[in-house]
Amino acid sequence: MAKGANLWMRNAAQESALVAEMRKNKTLVLKATSKKGNLTTDTYSLSGFDQALDRVLKDCPSGG
């Protein structure tokens, strides 16, 4: 769900499943439809995501 410039999970309980998928995949593909009906597809590299998340969890264990 988009809110301003941010994107949120509709069901926050699924967040851990999303992070687990991001940890094991090489890319993240987001598809969205604008208010005008235009489909947009963005592809992001997840190279280094696993290591970066591990570092965040190590350095900020209560806020990661």
Secondary structure, DSSP 8 states (H G I E B T S, - for coil): -EETTEE--SSGGGHHHHHHHHHH-SEEEEEEE-TTS-EEEEEEE-TTHHHHHHHHHHH-TTT-
